[in-house]
Amino acid sequence: MSAILTTAPVLTVLIVNYNGRHLLDDCLRSVAVHAKVAHEVIVVDNASRDGSAEHLAAHYPQVRLVRSERNLGFAGGNNLGARHARGRFLLLLNTDTVVRGPLAAMVTTIERDPALGALGCRLVYGDGRQQESIG
């Protein structure tokens, strides 16, 4: 998946997990396919009881696993993961995310405009319908 880095990654992909073992493989495979930029992947496991952490440790040694002793939720899990991140940019993903486009394009966009502090992407449901990302 992620190559061993000799320099700091440009992108840190943060995935917060809570009992999402059944979703992790698809998510991690899609990141590996579409992250053609120096990156690292950090999965914060929020005290899962479904074997998620053990599965990650056994099958994804290139992914940095950060274990929380309690469920910190999405925001708390991302804050914990961010403390371990080495990338210049953070990409926050849910475990049910399947990346379908080049992450390098997002990195290029945010690098070109120093006024940007955050960047969102187009979200679609599994059937291809547009998913609203604001409320």
C-alpha positions in Angstrom: 0.0 0.0 0.0 2.0 3.0 1.2 5.7 2.8 0.4 8.2 3.4 3.2 8.9 7.1 3.2 12.4 8.6 3.5 11.0 12.1 3.6 7.9 13.6 5.1 4.7 12.7 3.3 2.7 15.4 1.5 -0.6 13.9 2.5 -1.8 12.1 5.7 -4.9 10.1 5.2 -6.8 9.8 8.5 -9.4 7.2 8.9 -11.4 7.0 12.1 -12.8 3.5 12.8 -15.3 2.2 15.2 -16.3 -1.4 14.7 -15.9 -1.0 10.9 -13.7 -4.0 10.1 -16.1 -5.0 7.3 -15.5 -1.7 5.6 -11.7 -1.2 6.1 -10.4 -3.3 3.3 -12.3 -1.5 0.6 -11.4 1.9 2.0 -7.7 1.1 2.3 -7.5 -0.5 -1.1 -9.1 2.5 -2.7 -6.7 4.9 -1.0 -3.7 2.8 -2.2 -5.0 2.9 -5.8 -5.7 6.6 -5.9 -3.0 8.1 -3.6 -0.2 8.6 -6.2 1.4 11.2 -4.0 3.8 10.8 -1.1 1.4 9.8 1.7 0.9 7.9 4.9 -2.3 6.3 6.2 -3.2 6.5 9.9 -6.2 4.6 11.2 -7.5 5.6 14.6 -9.4 2.7 16.2 -11.9 4.0 18.7 -12.0 1.0 21.0 -13.6 -1.3 18.4 -14.8 -4.7 19.7 -15.0 -6.4 16.2 -11.3 -7.2 15.7 -10.6 -4.2 13.6 -7.3 -3.3 15.2 -6.1 -6.9 15.1 -7.1 -7.1 11.4 -5.2 -3.9 10.6 -2.1 -5.0 12.5 -2.1 -8.4 10.8 -2.9 -7.3 7.2 -1.8 -3.7 6.8 1.6 -3.3 8.5 2.2 -0.1 6.3 -0.8 1.6 8.0 -0.1 3.3 11.2 -2.6 2.1 13.8 -3.4 4.4 16.7 -5.6 2.7 19.3 -7.9 4.7 21.6 -9.0 3.1 24.8 -12.5 4.7 24.3 -14.7 5.9 21.5 -13.7 9.5 20.9 -16.1 9.9 18.0 -15.2 11.3 14.6 -13.8 14.6 15.7 -11.9 13.3 18.7 -10.5 10.4 16.7 -9.3 12.8 14.0 -7.7 15.1 16.6 -5.9 12.1 18.0 -4.7 11.0 14.6 -3.6 14.5 13.6 -1.2 14.5 16.5 0.6 11.5 14.8 0.4 12.9 11.3 3.5 13.9 9.4 1.9 15.1 6.2 1.5 18.8 5.2 -2.2 18.1 4.4 -4.8 16.0 6.1 -7.5 14.0 4.4 -10.2 12.9 6.8 -12.1 9.8 5.7 -14.9 7.6 7.1 -14.4 3.9 6.9 -17.3 3.6 4.5 -15.4 5.8 1.9 -14.2 4.4 -1.3 -11.9 6.8 -3.2 -12.7 6.9 -6.9 -10.4 9.6 -8.1 -6.8 10.8 -7.9 -6.0 12.3 -4.5 -3.0 14.1 -6.1 -5.5 16.4 -7.8 -6.7 17.6 -4.4 -3.2 18.1 -3.2 -2.3 20.1 -6.4 -5.3 22.3 -6.0 -4.6 23.2 -2.4 -0.9 23.7 -3.1 -1.6 26.2 -5.9 -3.7 28.5 -3.7 -2.2 29.4 -0.3 -5.4 31.2 0.7 -7.2 27.8 0.9 -7.4 26.4 4.4 -9.7 23.5 3.6 -10.9 21.6 0.6 -13.9 19.4 0.1 -14.5 16.8 -2.6 -17.6 15.7 -4.5 -19.5 13.0 -2.6 -21.6 10.4 -4.2 -23.6 7.5 -2.9 -22.8 3.9 -3.9 -25.3 4.1 -6.8 -23.7 7.3 -8.2 -26.2 9.8 -7.0 -24.8 13.1 -5.7 -24.6 13.2 -1.9 -25.0 16.6 -0.2 -22.1 17.4 2.0 -23.5 20.5 3.7 -26.7 21.0 5.7 
